[in-house]
């Protein structure tokens, strides 16, 4: 994640090597940003989403951690 405080936005990026079959970056990032109104997308090996409102960055991080624990 990377934030731009002056724009009150942040980006979520997920990337893995194509040989890593156990991680779906788009599904992971989508689950992380759920409920934020974030916009973006991707494929299994990479995804990016932009979210308005830096105040939701903590919940997005927690969602990402929870999703990863459930999948791996």
N, CA, C and O atoms as a GROMACS GRO file, in nm:
protein
  288
    1UNK      N    1   0.084  -0.117   0.000
    1UNK     CA    2   0.000   0.000   0.000
    1UNK      C    3   0.088   0.123   0.000
    1UNK      O    4   0.198   0.125   0.056
    2UNK      N    5   0.037   0.226  -0.064
    2UNK     CA    6   0.104   0.354  -0.066
    2UNK      C    7  -0.003   0.462  -0.061
    2UNK      O    8  -0.104   0.453  -0.131
    3UNK      N    9   0.018   0.564   0.022
    3UNK     CA   10  -0.083   0.667   0.042
    3UNK      C   11  -0.036   0.803  -0.007
    3UNK      O   12   0.083   0.834  -0.005
    4UNK      N   13  -0.133   0.883  -0.050
    4UNK     CA   14  -0.110   1.023  -0.086
    4UNK      C   15  -0.202   1.105   0.004
    4UNK      O   16  -0.320   1.122  -0.027
    5UNK      N   17  -0.147   1.154   0.113
    5UNK     CA   18  -0.227   1.226   0.210
    5UNK      C   19  -0.290   1.352   0.152
    5UNK      O   20  -0.403   1.386   0.187
    6UNK      N   21  -0.220   1.421   0.064
    6UNK     CA   22  -0.274   1.546   0.008
    6UNK      C   23  -0.397   1.520  -0.078
    6UNK      O   24  -0.483   1.607  -0.091
    7UNK      N   25  -0.407   1.401  -0.138
    7UNK     CA   26  -0.524   1.364  -0.219
    7UNK      C   27  -0.624   1.280  -0.140
    7UNK      O   28  -0.732   1.250  -0.190
    8UNK      N   29  -0.588   1.241  -0.018
    8UNK     CA   30  -0.670   1.154   0.067
    8UNK      C   31  -0.707   1.024  -0.007
    8UNK      O   32  -0.822   0.982  -0.007
    9UNK      N   33  -0.604   0.963  -0.069
    9UNK     CA   34  -0.621   0.838  -0.142
    9UNK      C   35  -0.505   0.746  -0.112
    9UNK      O   36  -0.397   0.789  -0.071
   10UNK      N   37  -0.529   0.618  -0.133
   10UNK     CA   38  -0.418   0.523  -0.126
   10UNK      C   39  -0.439   0.413  -0.228
   10UNK      O   40  -0.550   0.392  -0.277
   11UNK      N   41  -0.330   0.343  -0.258
   11UNK     CA   42  -0.334   0.237  -0.357
   11UNK      C   43  -0.296   0.105  -0.291
   11UNK      O   44  -0.209   0.100  -0.205
   12UNK      N   45  -0.363   0.001  -0.334
   12UNK     CA   46  -0.331  -0.135  -0.290
   12UNK      C   47  -0.278  -0.208  -0.412
   12UNK      O   48  -0.345  -0.216  -0.515
   13UNK      N   49  -0.158  -0.262  -0.400
   13UNK     CA   50  -0.096  -0.338  -0.508
   13UNK      C   51  -0.067  -0.479  -0.459
   13UNK      O   52  -0.021  -0.500  -0.347
   14UNK      N   53  -0.096  -0.575  -0.544
   14UNK     CA   54  -0.063  -0.714  -0.513
   14UNK      C   55   0.004  -0.774  -0.635
   14UNK      O   56  -0.043  -0.756  -0.747
   15UNK      N   57   0.114  -0.845  -0.613
   15UNK     CA   58   0.190  -0.904  -0.722
   15UNK      C   59   0.251  -1.034  -0.676
   15UNK      O   60   0.301  -1.044  -0.564
   16UNK      N   61   0.249  -1.134  -0.762
   16UNK     CA   62   0.320  -1.259  -0.734
   16UNK      C   63   0.369  -1.317  -0.867
   16UNK      O   64   0.314  -1.287  -0.973
   17UNK      N   65   0.469  -1.398  -0.859
   17UNK     CA   66   0.523  -1.462  -0.978
   17UNK      C   67   0.417  -1.557  -1.036
   17UNK      O   68   0.342  -1.619  -0.960
   18UNK      N   69   0.411  -1.568  -1.166
   18UNK     CA   70   0.310  -1.652  -1.232
   18UNK      C   71   0.318  -1.798  -1.190
   18UNK      O   72   0.219  -1.870  -1.200
   19UNK      N   73   0.433  -1.842  -1.143
   19UNK     CA   74   0.447  -1.981  -1.099
   19UNK      C   75   0.385  -2.005  -0.962
   19UNK      O   76   0.370  -2.120  -0.920
   20UNK      N   77   0.348  -1.898  -0.891
   20UNK     CA   78   0.285  -1.910  -0.760
   20UNK      C   79   0.136  -1.933  -0.781
   20UNK      O   80   0.061  -1.838  -0.804
   21UNK      N   81   0.095  -2.057  -0.775
   21UNK     CA   82  -0.044  -2.091  -0.808
   21UNK      C   83  -0.139  -2.078  -0.689
   21UNK      O   84  -0.261  -2.078  -0.709
   22UNK      N   85  -0.088  -2.068  -0.568
   22UNK     CA   86  -0.175  -2.067  -0.451
   22UNK      C   87  -0.228  -1.928  -0.416
   22UNK      O   88  -0.313  -1.915  -0.328
   23UNK      N   89  -0.179  -1.823  -0.484
   23UNK     CA   90  -0.223  -1.688  -0.452
   23UNK      C   91  -0.293  -1.627  -0.574
   23UNK      O   92  -0.238  -1.625  -0.684
   24UNK      N   93  -0.414  -1.576  -0.552
   24UNK     CA   94  -0.486  -1.503  -0.656
   24UNK      C   95  -0.486  -1.357  -0.614
   24UNK      O   96  -0.566  -1.315  -0.530
   25UNK      N   97  -0.396  -1.279  -0.673
   25UNK     CA   98  -0.377  -1.139  -0.633
   25UNK      C   99  -0.504  -1.056  -0.647
   25UNK      O  100  -0.533  -0.972  -0.562
   26UNK      N  101  -0.580  -1.078  -0.755
   26UNK     CA  102  -0.701  -1.001  -0.774
   26UNK      C  103  -0.804  -1.032  -0.666
   26UNK      O  104  -0.869  -0.942  -0.613
   27UNK      N  105  -0.820  -1.160  -0.634
   27UNK     CA  106  -0.915  -1.198  -0.529
   27UNK      C  107  -0.871  -1.143  -0.393
   27UNK      O  108  -0.954  -1.096  -0.315
   28UNK      N  109  -0.741  -1.150  -0.366
   28UNK     CA  110  -0.687  -1.101  -0.240
   28UNK      C  111  -0.709  -0.951  -0.226
   28UNK      O  112  -0.760  -0.905  -0.124
   29UNK      N  113  -0.670  -0.875  -0.327
   29UNK     CA  114  -0.686  -0.729  -0.320
   29UNK      C  115  -0.833  -0.690  -0.316
   29UNK      O  116  -0.871  -0.597  -0.245
   30UNK      N  117  -0.916  -0.761  -0.392
   30UNK     CA  118  -1.060  -0.733  -0.391
   30UNK      C  119  -1.121  -0.754  -0.253
   30UNK      O  120  -1.202  -0.674  -0.206
   31UNK      N  121  -1.080  -0.862  -0.188
   31UNK     CA  122  -1.129  -0.890  -0.052
   31UNK      C  123  -1.080  -0.784   0.046
   31UNK      O  124  -1.153  -0.744   0.136
   32UNK      N  125  -0.958  -0.739   0.027
   32UNK     CA  126  -0.901  -0.639   0.118
   32UNK      C  127  -0.976  -0.506   0.110
   32UNK      O  128  -0.996  -0.441   0.212
   33UNK      N  129  -1.016  -0.466  -0.009
   33UNK     CA  130  -1.079  -0.334  -0.025
   33UNK      C  131  -1.231  -0.339  -0.014
   33UNK      O  132  -1.297  -0.236  -0.029
   34UNK      N  133  -1.286  -0.455   0.011
   34UNK     CA  134  -1.432  -0.470   0.017
   34UNK      C  135  -1.496  -0.366   0.109
   34UNK      O  136  -1.451  -0.344   0.222
   35UNK      N  137  -1.599  -0.302   0.059
   35UNK     CA  138  -1.672  -0.203   0.137
   35UNK      C  139  -1.615  -0.063   0.132
   35UNK      O  140  -1.670   0.028   0.194
   36UNK      N  141  -1.505  -0.043   0.060
   36UNK     CA  142  -1.442   0.089   0.055
   36UNK      C  143  -1.483   0.172  -0.065
   36UNK      O  144  -1.460   0.293  -0.068
   37UNK      N  145  -1.544   0.107  -0.164
   37UNK     CA  146  -1.576   0.178  -0.288
   37UNK      C  147  -1.455   0.197  -0.377
   37UNK      O  148  -1.459   0.276  -0.471
   38UNK      N  149  -1.348   0.124  -0.347
   38UNK     CA  150  -1.225   0.134  -0.426
   38UNK      C  151  -1.247   0.089  -0.569
   38UNK      O  152  -1.336   0.009  -0.598
   39UNK      N  153  -1.164   0.140  -0.657
   39UNK     CA  154  -1.175   0.107  -0.798
   39UNK      C  155  -1.043   0.049  -0.847
   39UNK      O  156  -0.935   0.092  -0.806
   40UNK      N  157  -1.053  -0.050  -0.934
   40UNK     CA  158  -0.935  -0.111  -0.990
   40UNK      C  159  -0.965  -0.249  -1.040
   40UNK      O  160  -1.078  -0.280  -1.078
   41UNK      N  161  -0.864  -0.333  -1.039
   41UNK     CA  162  -0.881  -0.470  -1.084
   41UNK      C  163  -0.747  -0.533  -1.111
   41UNK      O  164  -0.642  -0.483  -1.070
   42UNK      N  165  -0.752  -0.645  -1.180
   42UNK     CA  166  -0.629  -0.713  -1.211
   42UNK      C  167  -0.652  -0.854  -1.257
   42UNK      O  168  -0.762  -0.892  -1.299
   43UNK      N  169  -0.547  -0.931  -1.247
   43UNK     CA  170  -0.548  -1.072  -1.285
   43UNK      C  171  -0.494  -1.153  -1.168
   43UNK      O  172  -0.465  -1.099  -1.061
   44UNK      N  173  -0.483  -1.283  -1.190
   44UNK     CA  174  -0.437  -1.369  -1.082
   44UNK      C  175  -0.297  -1.331  -1.032
   44UNK      O  176  -0.269  -1.342  -0.913
   45UNK      N  177  -0.209  -1.287  -1.122
   45UNK     CA  178  -0.072  -1.260  -1.082
   45UNK      C  179  -0.045  -1.114  -1.044
   45UNK      O  180   0.064  -1.083  -0.996
   46UNK      N  181  -0.140  -1.022  -1.065
   46UNK     CA  182  -0.121  -0.883  -1.023
   46UNK      C  183  -0.254  -0.809  -1.020
   46UNK      O  184  -0.345  -0.836  -1.099
   47UNK      N  185  -0.264  -0.714  -0.929
   47UNK     CA  186  -0.386  -0.634  -0.917
   47UNK      C  187  -0.352  -0.502  -0.850
   47UNK      O  188  -0.255  -0.492  -0.774
   48UNK      N  189  -0.432  -0.400  -0.880
   48UNK     CA  190  -0.415  -0.271  -0.814
   48UNK      C  191  -0.551  -0.203  -0.801
   48UNK      O  192  -0.634  -0.208  -0.892
   49UNK      N  193  -0.570  -0.140  -0.688
   49UNK     CA  194  -0.693  -0.069  -0.658
   49UNK      C  195  -0.659   0.065  -0.594
   49UNK      O  196  -0.563   0.075  -0.517
   50UNK      N  197  -0.736   0.166  -0.624
   50UNK     CA  198  -0.722   0.298  -0.563
   50UNK      C  199  -0.844   0.322  -0.474
   50UNK      O  200  -0.957   0.298  -0.515
   51UNK      N  201  -0.819   0.368  -0.353
   51UNK     CA  202  -0.925   0.389  -0.255
   51UNK      C  203  -0.919   0.532  -0.207
   51UNK      O  204  -0.813   0.583  -0.171
   52UNK      N  205  -1.034   0.599  -0.207
   52UNK     CA  206  -1.044   0.734  -0.150
   52UNK      C  207  -1.070   0.721  -0.001
   52UNK      O  208  -1.147   0.636   0.043
   53UNK      N  209  -1.005   0.806   0.077
   53UNK     CA  210  -1.024   0.806   0.221
   53UNK      C  211  -0.919   0.726   0.294
   53UNK      O  212  -0.937   0.606   0.318
   54UNK      N  213  -0.810   0.790   0.328
   54UNK     CA  214  -0.700   0.722   0.396
   54UNK      C  215  -0.745   0.661   0.529
   54UNK      O  216  -0.681   0.568   0.579
   55UNK      N  217  -0.852   0.710   0.584
   55UNK     CA  218  -0.898   0.658   0.713
   55UNK      C  219  -0.933   0.509   0.708
   55UNK      O  220  -0.939   0.444   0.812
   56UNK      N  221  -0.957   0.455   0.589
   56UNK     CA  222  -0.991   0.312   0.579
   56UNK      C  223  -0.870   0.222   0.557
   56UNK      O  224  -0.885   0.102   0.538
   57UNK      N  225  -0.751   0.279   0.560
   57UNK     CA  226  -0.631   0.200   0.530
   57UNK      C  227  -0.608   0.089   0.633
   57UNK      O  228  -0.561  -0.019   0.597
   58UNK      N  229  -0.639   0.112   0.758
   58UNK     CA  230  -0.618   0.011   0.862
   58UNK      C  231  -0.712  -0.107   0.839
   58UNK      O  232  -0.670  -0.222   0.852
   59UNK      N  233  -0.838  -0.081   0.807
   59UNK     CA  234  -0.932  -0.192   0.784
   59UNK      C  235  -0.894  -0.270   0.658
   59UNK      O  236  -0.912  -0.392   0.655
   60UNK      N  237  -0.843  -0.203   0.557
   60UNK     CA  238  -0.800  -0.272   0.436
   60UNK      C  239  -0.682  -0.364   0.467
   60UNK      O  240  -0.678  -0.478   0.421
   61UNK      N  241  -0.588  -0.317   0.545
   61UNK     CA  242  -0.474  -0.399   0.585
   61UNK      C  243  -0.520  -0.521   0.664
   61UNK      O  244  -0.472  -0.632   0.641
   62UNK      N  245  -0.611  -0.503   0.756
   62UNK     CA  246  -0.664  -0.615   0.835
   62UNK      C  247  -0.737  -0.715   0.746
   62UNK      O  248  -0.720  -0.836   0.762
   63UNK      N  249  -0.819  -0.666   0.652
   63UNK     CA  250  -0.889  -0.755   0.559
   63UNK      C  251  -0.789  -0.836   0.476
   63UNK      O  252  -0.810  -0.954   0.453
   64UNK      N  253  -0.682  -0.772   0.432
   64UNK     CA  254  -0.580  -0.841   0.353
   64UNK      C  255  -0.514  -0.952   0.433
   64UNK      O  256  -0.492  -1.062   0.382
   65UNK      N  257  -0.483  -0.924   0.559
   65UNK     CA  258  -0.422  -1.025   0.646
   65UNK      C  259  -0.517  -1.142   0.668
   65UNK      O  260  -0.476  -1.257   0.661
   66UNK      N  261  -0.644  -1.112   0.695
   66UNK     CA  262  -0.742  -1.218   0.720
   66UNK      C  263  -0.762  -1.304   0.596
   66UNK      O  264  -0.769  -1.427   0.607
   67UNK      N  265  -0.772  -1.243   0.479
   67UNK     CA  266  -0.790  -1.319   0.356
   67UNK      C  267  -0.672  -1.413   0.332
   67UNK      O  268  -0.691  -1.530   0.299
   68UNK      N  269  -0.552  -1.361   0.349
   68UNK     CA  270  -0.433  -1.441   0.324
   68UNK      C  271  -0.424  -1.559   0.419
   68UNK      O  272  -0.386  -1.669   0.378
   69UNK      N  273  -0.460  -1.539   0.545
   69UNK     CA  274  -0.457  -1.649   0.643
   69UNK      C  275  -0.556  -1.757   0.606
   69UNK      O  276  -0.530  -1.875   0.628
   70UNK      N  277  -0.670  -1.718   0.550
   70UNK     CA  278  -0.773  -1.817   0.513
   70UNK      C  279  -0.734  -1.897   0.390
   70UNK      O  280  -0.772  -2.014   0.378
   71UNK      N  281  -0.659  -1.839   0.300
   71UNK     CA  282  -0.627  -1.902   0.173
   71UNK      C  283  -0.502  -1.988   0.182
   71UNK      O  284  -0.496  -2.096   0.121
   72UNK      N  285  -0.404  -1.943   0.256
   72UNK     CA  286  -0.275  -2.014   0.257
   72UNK      C  287  -0.275  -2.127   0.355
   72UNK      O  288  -0.175  -2.197   0.369
   0.00000   0.00000   0.00000
